[in-house]
Amino acid sequence: MSTAVTGVLLVAALVPLTTLTGMPGPFAAAFGVFQLCGAAGLLWIARHPVPRPPLVRAVVAVNAASAVACAVLALGGVLPLTAFGAVFLLCGALIVGVYAVLEWAGLRRALGVGGAGRAR
């Protein structure tokens, strides 16, 4: 849900958000579209009665990579961010990183300790 909300916010409020964050408009728009595509993928995965482990692993990997990318963008001086923009991206990195950890823990639990069980 937060992925969809962030995507809608980035696309619908592009001008005010670029002013507040310092993100260039094309970057913020692309980031919003990426978020919306990710939300659509998550919705598709969530519609399965029991999510398939390879799909969950893919979500964990994308979320972990997104968390790292947001942190690098926030701290690396790659974008002309305002202080609010850096905090915005760091909060996103933290939230997505926590999701990745929780998803990984849920997958491990679903598969059983040591992967002995099988989720379908």
DSSP file (Angstrom, degrees, kcal/mol; ACC not computed):
  #  RESIDUE AA STRUCTURE BP1 BP2  ACC     N-H-->O    O-->H-N    N-H-->O    O-->H-N    TCO  KAPPA ALPHA  PHI   PSI    X-CA   Y-CA   Z-CA
    1    1 A M     >        0   0    0      0, 0.0     4,-2.5     0, 0.0     5,-0.2   0.000 360.0 360.0 360.0 -43.5    0.0    0.0    0.0
    2    2 A S  H  >  +     0   0    0      1,-0.2     4,-2.5     2,-0.2     5,-0.2   0.831 360.0  57.1 -65.0 -29.5    2.8    2.5    0.8
    3    3 A T  H  > S+     0   0    0      2,-0.2     4,-2.2     1,-0.2    -1,-0.2   0.934 109.7  44.0 -64.7 -45.5    4.4    1.8   -2.5
    4    4 A A  H  > S+     0   0    0      2,-0.2     4,-2.8     1,-0.2     5,-0.2   0.915 113.5  50.6 -65.2 -43.7    1.2    2.8   -4.3
    5    5 A V  H  X S+     0   0    0     -4,-2.5     4,-2.7     1,-0.2    -2,-0.2   0.921 111.6  47.8 -61.9 -44.4    0.7    5.8   -2.1
    6    6 A T  H  X S+     0   0    0     -4,-2.5     4,-2.7     2,-0.2    -1,-0.2   0.918 112.5  49.6 -62.8 -43.0    4.2    7.0   -2.7
    7    7 A G  H  X S+     0   0    0     -4,-2.2     4,-2.0     2,-0.2     5,-0.2   0.930 112.8  45.7 -61.6 -46.5    3.9    6.5   -6.5
    8    8 A V  H  X S+     0   0    0     -4,-2.8     4,-3.4     1,-0.2     5,-0.4   0.920 113.4  50.6 -62.8 -43.7    0.6    8.4   -6.7
    9    9 A L  H  X S+     0   0    0     -4,-2.7     4,-2.2    -5,-0.2    -2,-0.2   0.926 110.4  48.7 -60.3 -46.3    2.0   11.2   -4.5
   10   10 A L  H  < S+     0   0    0     -4,-2.7    -1,-0.2    -5,-0.2    -2,-0.2   0.870 120.0  37.1 -63.9 -36.7    5.2   11.5   -6.7
   11   11 A V  H >< S+     0   0    0     -4,-2.0     3,-0.9    -5,-0.2    -2,-0.2   0.920 121.2  42.6 -81.6 -45.6    3.2   11.6   -9.9
   12   12 A A  H 3< S+     0   0    0     -4,-3.4     3,-0.2     1,-0.3    -3,-0.2   0.839 124.3  34.7 -73.2 -33.7    0.1   13.6   -8.8
   13   13 A A  T 3X S+     0   0    0     -4,-2.2     4,-2.5    -5,-0.4     5,-0.3  -0.200  77.7 137.8-112.8  40.9    2.1   16.2   -6.7
   14   14 A L  H <>  +     0   0    0     -3,-0.9     4,-2.6     1,-0.2     5,-0.2   0.908  68.5  46.3 -56.5 -51.0    5.1   16.4   -9.0
   15   15 A V  H  > S+     0   0    0      1,-0.2     4,-1.8     2,-0.2    -1,-0.2   0.948 116.1  42.4 -64.4 -51.1    5.7   20.1   -9.0
   16   16 A P  H  > S+     0   0    0      0, 0.0     4,-2.5     0, 0.0    -1,-0.2   0.902 116.3  50.2 -63.2 -36.6    5.3   20.7   -5.2
   17   17 A L  H  X S+     0   0    0     -4,-2.5     4,-3.0     2,-0.2     6,-0.4   0.888 107.9  51.3 -69.8 -37.0    7.3   17.7   -4.4
   18   18 A T  H  X S+     0   0    0     -4,-2.6     4,-2.0    -5,-0.3    -1,-0.2   0.882 112.1  48.6 -66.6 -34.0   10.2   18.6   -6.7
   19   19 A T  H  < S+     0   0    0     -4,-1.8    -2,-0.2    -5,-0.2    -1,-0.2   0.927 116.6  41.8 -67.5 -44.4   10.3   22.0   -5.1
   20   20 A L  H  < S+     0   0    0     -4,-2.5    65,-0.5    -5,-0.2    64,-0.3   0.884 126.3  31.6 -69.6 -39.5   10.2   20.5   -1.6
   21   21 A T  H  < S-     0   0    0     -4,-3.0    61,-2.6    63,-0.2    64,-0.2   0.742  93.8-129.7 -94.6 -24.9   12.7   17.7   -2.2
   22   22 A G     <  +     0   0    0     -4,-2.0    -4,-0.1    -5,-0.4    -3,-0.1   0.450  56.9 146.4  84.6  -0.5   15.0   19.1   -4.9
   23   23 A M        -     0   0    0     -6,-0.4    -1,-0.3    56,-0.1    -2,-0.1  -0.491  57.7-108.7 -67.9 136.1   14.5   16.0   -7.0
   24   24 A P     >  -     0   0    0      0, 0.0     4,-2.7     0, 0.0     3,-0.2  -0.413  28.7-118.0 -61.8 143.4   14.6   16.9  -10.7
   25   25 A G  H  > S+     0   0    0      1,-0.2     4,-2.8     2,-0.2     5,-0.2   0.895 111.7  49.3 -52.8 -50.0   11.1   16.5  -12.2
   26   26 A P  H  > S+     0   0    0      0, 0.0     4,-2.4     0, 0.0    -1,-0.2   0.889 112.9  48.5 -60.8 -37.2   11.9   13.7  -14.7
   27   27 A F  H  > S+     0   0    0     -3,-0.2     4,-2.8     2,-0.2    -2,-0.2   0.946 112.8  47.0 -65.6 -47.4   13.6   11.7  -11.9
   28   28 A A  H  X S+     0   0    0     -4,-2.7     4,-2.4     1,-0.2    -1,-0.2   0.901 113.3  49.1 -62.5 -40.9   10.7   12.2   -9.5
   29   29 A A  H  X S+     0   0    0     -4,-2.8     4,-2.4    -5,-0.2    -1,-0.2   0.930 113.4  46.0 -64.0 -45.1    8.2   11.2  -12.3
   30   30 A A  H  X S+     0   0    0     -4,-2.4     4,-2.6    -5,-0.2    -2,-0.2   0.894 111.8  52.0 -64.3 -39.4   10.1    8.1  -13.2
   31   31 A F  H  X S+     0   0    0     -4,-2.8     4,-2.2     2,-0.2    -1,-0.2   0.903 110.1  49.5 -62.8 -41.6   10.5    7.2   -9.5
   32   32 A G  H  X S+     0   0    0     -4,-2.4     4,-2.3     2,-0.2    -2,-0.2   0.909 111.2  47.9 -63.6 -43.2    6.7    7.6   -9.1
   33   33 A V  H  X S+     0   0    0     -4,-2.4     4,-2.6     2,-0.2     5,-0.2   0.903 110.1  53.0 -64.7 -40.6    6.0    5.4  -12.1
   34   34 A F  H  X S+     0   0    0     -4,-2.6     4,-2.5     1,-0.2    -2,-0.2   0.913 109.5  49.4 -58.0 -43.7    8.5    2.8  -10.8
   35   35 A Q  H  X S+     0   0    0     -4,-2.2     4,-2.5     2,-0.2    -2,-0.2   0.911 110.6  49.4 -63.1 -43.1    6.6    2.8   -7.5
   36   36 A L  H  X S+     0   0    0     -4,-2.3     4,-2.1     2,-0.2    -2,-0.2   0.898 111.6  48.5 -65.2 -40.3    3.3    2.3   -9.3
   37   37 A C  H  X S+     0   0    0     -4,-2.6     4,-2.2     2,-0.2    -1,-0.2   0.911 111.7  50.4 -64.3 -41.6    4.6   -0.6  -11.3
   38   38 A G  H  X S+     0   0    0     -4,-2.5     4,-2.5    -5,-0.2    -2,-0.2   0.898 108.8  51.5 -62.3 -40.6    6.0   -2.1   -8.2
   39   39 A A  H  X S+     0   0    0     -4,-2.5     4,-2.4     2,-0.2    -1,-0.2   0.893 108.7  51.3 -63.9 -39.4    2.7   -1.7   -6.4
   40   40 A A  H  X S+     0   0    0     -4,-2.1     4,-2.2     2,-0.2    -2,-0.2   0.911 110.8  48.9 -63.4 -41.6    1.0   -3.5   -9.4
   41   41 A G  H  X S+     0   0    0     -4,-2.2     4,-2.4     2,-0.2    -2,-0.2   0.904 110.9  49.7 -63.9 -41.6    3.5   -6.3   -9.1
   42   42 A L  H  X S+     0   0    0     -4,-2.5     4,-2.7     2,-0.2    -2,-0.2   0.892 109.8  51.4 -64.6 -39.2    2.9   -6.6   -5.4
   43   43 A L  H  X S+     0   0    0     -4,-2.4     4,-1.1     2,-0.2    -2,-0.2   0.920 109.7  50.1 -62.9 -42.7   -0.8   -6.7   -5.9
   44   44 A W  H  < S+     0   0    0     -4,-2.2     3,-0.4     1,-0.2     4,-0.3   0.922 113.3  45.5 -61.1 -44.5   -0.4   -9.5   -8.5
   45   45 A I  H >< S+     0   0    0     -4,-2.4     3,-1.5     1,-0.2    -2,-0.2   0.905 109.6  55.3 -65.1 -41.1    1.8  -11.5   -6.1
   46   46 A A  H 3< S+     0   0    0     -4,-2.7    -1,-0.2     1,-0.3    -2,-0.2   0.711  94.3  69.3 -66.9 -20.0   -0.6  -10.9   -3.2
   47   47 A R  T 3< S+     0   0    0     -4,-1.1    -1,-0.3    -3,-0.4    -2,-0.2   0.654  78.4  94.9 -74.6 -14.2   -3.5  -12.3   -5.2
   48   48 A H  S <  S-     0   0    0     -3,-1.5    -3,-0.0    -4,-0.3     0, 0.0  -0.585  82.3-130.6 -73.4 138.4   -2.0  -15.8   -5.0
   49   49 A P  S    S+     0   0    0      0, 0.0    -1,-0.1     0, 0.0    -3,-0.0   0.911 101.7  16.1 -56.3 -41.8   -3.4  -17.8   -2.0
   50   50 A V  S    S-     0   0    0     70,-0.2    -3,-0.0    -3,-0.0    -4,-0.0  -0.954  94.3-124.1-132.1 113.0    0.2  -18.6   -1.0
   51   51 A P        -     0   0    0      0, 0.0    -5,-0.1     0, 0.0    -6,-0.1  -0.275  29.7-112.6 -58.0 138.8    2.9  -16.5   -2.5
   52   52 A R    >>  -     0   0    0     68,-0.2     4,-2.0     1,-0.1     3,-0.8  -0.536  20.2-125.8 -73.4 134.5    5.5  -18.5   -4.4
   53   53 A P  H 3> S+     0   0    0      0, 0.0     4,-2.8     0, 0.0     5,-0.2   0.849 108.0  55.3 -51.9 -41.5    8.9  -18.4   -2.7
   54   54 A P  H 3> S+     0   0    0      0, 0.0     4,-1.9     0, 0.0     5,-0.1   0.889 109.1  48.6 -61.8 -34.8   10.8  -17.2   -5.9
   55   55 A L  H <> S+     0   0    0     -3,-0.8     4,-2.2     2,-0.2     5,-0.1   0.909 111.5  48.8 -68.3 -41.0    8.4  -14.3   -6.2
   56   56 A V  H  X S+     0   0    0     -4,-2.0     4,-2.7     2,-0.2    -1,-0.2   0.909 110.0  52.1 -64.5 -41.3    8.9  -13.4   -2.5
   57   57 A R  H  X S+     0   0    0     -4,-2.8     4,-2.6     1,-0.2    -1,-0.2   0.901 108.7  51.1 -60.8 -39.7   12.7  -13.6   -3.0
   58   58 A A  H  X S+     0   0    0     -4,-1.9     4,-2.6    -5,-0.2    -2,-0.2   0.905 110.1  49.0 -63.9 -41.4   12.4  -11.3   -5.9
   59   59 A V  H  X S+     0   0    0     -4,-2.2     4,-2.8     2,-0.2     5,-0.2   0.921 111.2  49.9 -63.7 -43.6   10.4   -8.8   -3.8
   60   60 A V  H  X S+     0   0    0     -4,-2.7     4,-2.7     2,-0.2    -2,-0.2   0.930 112.4  47.6 -59.6 -45.9   13.0   -9.0   -1.1
   61   61 A A  H  X S+     0   0    0     -4,-2.6     4,-2.6     2,-0.2    -2,-0.2   0.918 113.5  46.5 -64.1 -44.3   15.8   -8.4   -3.5
   62   62 A V  H  X S+     0   0    0     -4,-2.6     4,-2.5     2,-0.2    -1,-0.2   0.917 114.2  48.3 -65.6 -42.0   14.1   -5.4   -5.2
   63   63 A N  H  X S+     0   0    0     -4,-2.8     4,-2.4    -5,-0.2    -2,-0.2   0.914 112.3  48.2 -64.9 -41.9   13.2   -3.9   -1.8
   64   64 A A  H  X S+     0   0    0     -4,-2.7     4,-2.2    -5,-0.2    -2,-0.2   0.929 113.9  46.8 -63.5 -44.0   16.8   -4.4   -0.5
   65   65 A A  H  X S+     0   0    0     -4,-2.6     4,-2.7     1,-0.2    -2,-0.2   0.889 112.2  51.1 -64.6 -38.5   18.2   -2.8   -3.7
   66   66 A S  H  X S+     0   0    0     -4,-2.5     4,-2.7     2,-0.2    -2,-0.2   0.893 108.4  51.7 -65.4 -39.7   15.7    0.0   -3.5
   67   67 A A  H  X S+     0   0    0     -4,-2.4     4,-2.1     2,-0.2    -2,-0.2   0.929 112.7  44.9 -62.6 -44.9   16.6    0.7    0.1
   68   68 A V  H  X S+     0   0    0     -4,-2.2     4,-2.7     2,-0.2    -2,-0.2   0.927 113.3  50.7 -64.4 -44.3   20.3    0.9   -0.8
   69   69 A A  H  X S+     0   0    0     -4,-2.7     4,-2.7     1,-0.2     5,-0.2   0.913 110.2  49.3 -61.6 -43.5   19.6    3.1   -3.8
   70   70 A C  H  X S+     0   0    0     -4,-2.7     4,-2.4     2,-0.2    -1,-0.2   0.912 112.4  48.1 -62.3 -42.2   17.5    5.5   -1.8
   71   71 A A  H  X S+     0   0    0     -4,-2.1     4,-2.2    -5,-0.2     5,-0.2   0.915 112.5  48.4 -64.7 -42.7   20.2    5.8    0.8
   72   72 A V  H  X S+     0   0    0     -4,-2.7     4,-2.7     1,-0.2     6,-0.4   0.923 113.5  47.2 -63.8 -43.7   22.9    6.3   -1.8
   73   73 A L  H  < S+     0   0    0     -4,-2.7     6,-0.6     1,-0.2     4,-0.4   0.884 113.4  49.2 -64.5 -37.7   20.8    9.0   -3.5
   74   74 A A  H  < S+     0   0    0     -4,-2.4    -1,-0.2    -5,-0.2    -2,-0.2   0.875 126.9  23.6 -68.4 -37.6   20.1   10.7   -0.2
   75   75 A L  H  < S+     0   0    0     -4,-2.2    -2,-0.2    -5,-0.2    -1,-0.2   0.591 108.1  73.3-106.4 -13.2   23.7   10.8    1.0
   76   76 A G  S  < S-     0   0    0     -4,-2.7    -3,-0.1    -5,-0.2    -1,-0.1   0.498  91.7-124.3 -88.7  -3.5   25.8   10.6   -2.2
   77   77 A G  S    S+     0   0    0     -4,-0.4    -4,-0.1    -5,-0.1    -3,-0.1   0.715  72.5 127.8  70.0  18.4   25.3   14.1   -3.6
   78   78 A V        +     0   0    0     -6,-0.4    -5,-0.1    -5,-0.3    -4,-0.1   0.864  69.9  40.2 -74.9 -36.8   24.0   12.6   -6.9
   79   79 A L  S    S-     0   0    0     -6,-0.6     2,-2.1   -56,-0.0   -56,-0.1  -0.821  90.2-114.5-111.8 152.0   20.8   14.7   -6.8
   80   80 A P        +     0   0    0      0, 0.0     2,-0.1     0, 0.0     5,-0.1  -0.377  55.5 174.1 -80.8  62.6   20.5   18.3   -5.8
   81   81 A L        -     0   0    0     -2,-2.1   -59,-0.3    -8,-0.2     2,-0.1  -0.346  29.1-134.6 -75.5 147.9   18.3   17.4   -2.8
   82   82 A T     >  -     0   0    0    -61,-2.6     4,-2.3   -62,-0.1     5,-0.2  -0.381  39.3 -97.6 -80.5 173.9   17.1   19.8   -0.2
   83   83 A A  H  > S+     0   0    0      1,-0.2     4,-2.3     2,-0.2     5,-0.2   0.910 129.9  51.5 -60.9 -40.5   17.4   18.7    3.4
   84   84 A F  H  > S+     0   0    0    -64,-0.3     4,-2.9     1,-0.2    -1,-0.2   0.901 107.7  52.6 -61.9 -40.5   13.7   17.6    3.2
   85   85 A G  H  > S+     0   0    0    -65,-0.5     4,-2.4     2,-0.2    -2,-0.2   0.899 109.1  48.8 -62.7 -41.6   14.5   15.6    0.1
   86   86 A A  H  X S+     0   0    0     -4,-2.3     4,-2.4     2,-0.2    -1,-0.2   0.920 113.8  46.0 -64.7 -42.8   17.4   13.8    1.8
   87   87 A V  H  X S+     0   0    0     -4,-2.3     4,-2.8     2,-0.2     5,-0.2   0.901 110.3  55.0 -65.7 -40.6   15.2   12.9    4.8
   88   88 A F  H  X S+     0   0    0     -4,-2.9     4,-2.0     1,-0.2    -2,-0.2   0.932 112.8  41.8 -56.5 -48.8   12.4   11.8    2.4
   89   89 A L  H  X S+     0   0    0     -4,-2.4     4,-2.6     2,-0.2    -1,-0.2   0.875 113.8  51.9 -70.0 -37.1   14.7    9.4    0.7
   90   90 A L  H  X S+     0   0    0     -4,-2.4     4,-2.4     2,-0.2    -2,-0.2   0.895 109.8  49.5 -66.7 -38.2   16.3    8.2    3.9
   91   91 A C  H  X S+     0   0    0     -4,-2.8     4,-2.7     2,-0.2     5,-0.2   0.919 111.3  50.0 -63.9 -42.0   12.8    7.5    5.4
   92   92 A G  H  X S+     0   0    0     -4,-2.0     4,-2.8    -5,-0.2     5,-0.3   0.913 109.7  51.0 -60.3 -42.5   12.0    5.6    2.2
   93   93 A A  H  X S+     0   0    0     -4,-2.6     4,-2.3     1,-0.2    -2,-0.2   0.916 111.8  47.3 -61.2 -43.4   15.2    3.6    2.5
   94   94 A L  H  X S+     0   0    0     -4,-2.4     4,-2.3     2,-0.2    -2,-0.2   0.939 113.9  46.4 -64.4 -47.5   14.4    2.7    6.1
   95   95 A I  H  X S+     0   0    0     -4,-2.7     4,-2.3     1,-0.2    -2,-0.2   0.939 115.9  44.4 -61.8 -48.2   10.8    1.7    5.4
   96   96 A V  H  X S+     0   0    0     -4,-2.8     4,-2.4     1,-0.2    -1,-0.2   0.871 112.1  53.7 -67.5 -35.8   11.7   -0.4    2.4
   97   97 A G  H  X S+     0   0    0     -4,-2.3     4,-2.1    -5,-0.3    -1,-0.2   0.905 108.7  48.8 -63.3 -41.3   14.6   -2.0    4.3
   98   98 A V  H  X S+     0   0    0     -4,-2.3     4,-2.7     2,-0.2     5,-0.2   0.915 109.9  52.5 -64.4 -42.5   12.3   -3.0    7.1
   99   99 A Y  H  X S+     0   0    0     -4,-2.3     4,-3.0     1,-0.2     5,-0.2   0.933 108.2  51.2 -56.6 -45.6    9.9   -4.5    4.6
  100  100 A A  H  X S+     0   0    0     -4,-2.4     4,-2.4     1,-0.2    -1,-0.2   0.914 111.3  47.0 -60.1 -43.7   12.7   -6.5    3.0
  101  101 A V  H  X S+     0   0    0     -4,-2.1     4,-2.5     2,-0.2    -1,-0.2   0.925 114.4  46.6 -64.7 -44.3   13.7   -7.9    6.4
  102  102 A L  H  X S+     0   0    0     -4,-2.7     4,-2.6     2,-0.2    -2,-0.2   0.900 112.8  49.5 -66.1 -40.1   10.2   -8.7    7.4
  103  103 A E  H  X S+     0   0    0     -4,-3.0     4,-2.5    -5,-0.2    -1,-0.2   0.916 111.7  48.7 -64.0 -42.1    9.5  -10.4    4.0
  104  104 A W  H  X S+     0   0    0     -4,-2.4     4,-2.5    -5,-0.2    -2,-0.2   0.924 112.3  48.3 -63.1 -44.3   12.7  -12.4    4.3
  105  105 A A  H  X S+     0   0    0     -4,-2.5     4,-2.3     1,-0.2    -2,-0.2   0.902 111.7  50.4 -63.3 -40.8   11.7  -13.5    7.9
  106  106 A G  H  X S+     0   0    0     -4,-2.6     4,-2.6     2,-0.2    -2,-0.2   0.896 110.3  49.4 -64.0 -40.3    8.2  -14.4    6.7
  107  107 A L  H  X S+     0   0    0     -4,-2.5     4,-2.2     2,-0.2    -2,-0.2   0.933 111.0  49.3 -64.1 -45.4    9.6  -16.5    3.8
  108  108 A R  H  X S+     0   0    0     -4,-2.5     4,-0.9     1,-0.2     7,-0.3   0.902 112.8  48.0 -60.2 -40.7   12.0  -18.3    6.1
  109  109 A R  H >< S+     0   0    0     -4,-2.3     3,-0.6     1,-0.2    -1,-0.2   0.917 110.7  50.7 -66.9 -42.2    9.2  -19.0    8.5
  110  110 A A  H 3< S+     0   0    0     -4,-2.6    -2,-0.2     1,-0.2    -1,-0.2   0.855 113.5  45.7 -63.7 -34.2    6.9  -20.2    5.7
  111  111 A L  H 3< S-     0   0    0     -4,-2.2     6,-2.1    -5,-0.2    -1,-0.2   0.603 116.7-119.5 -84.0 -11.3    9.6  -22.6    4.5
  112  112 A G    X<  -     0   0    0     -4,-0.9     3,-2.5    -3,-0.6    -1,-0.2   0.042  47.8 -43.8  88.8 156.6   10.4  -23.8    8.0
  113  113 A V  G >  S+     0   0    0      1,-0.3     3,-1.0     2,-0.2     4,-0.1  -0.368 134.2   7.8 -58.3 127.0   13.7  -23.6    9.8
  114  114 A G  G 3  S-     0   0    0      1,-0.2    -1,-0.3     2,-0.1    -2,-0.1   0.554 124.6 -78.8  75.5   8.2   16.5  -24.5    7.5
  115  115 A G  G <  S+     0   0    0     -3,-2.5    -1,-0.2    -7,-0.3    -2,-0.2   0.687  92.7 135.3  77.1  17.3   14.1  -24.6    4.5
  116  116 A A    <   +     0   0    0     -3,-1.0    -4,-0.2     2,-0.0    -2,-0.1   0.874  57.8  63.9 -69.5 -36.3   12.7  -28.0    5.4
  117  117 A G  S    S-     0   0    0     -6,-2.1     2,-0.5    -4,-0.1    -7,-0.0  -0.371  78.7-136.7 -81.6 166.9    9.1  -27.1    4.8
  118  118 A R        -     0   0    0     -2,-0.1     2,-0.4    -8,-0.1    -7,-0.1  -0.979   7.7-158.6-129.6 122.7    7.7  -26.0    1.5
  119  119 A A              0   0    0     -2,-0.5    -8,-0.1     1,-0.1   -69,-0.0  -0.800 360.0 360.0 -91.6 140.7    5.4  -23.1    0.8
  120  120 A R              0   0    0     -2,-0.4   -68,-0.2   -68,-0.1   -70,-0.2   0.425 360.0 360.0-102.4 360.0    3.5  -23.5   -2.5
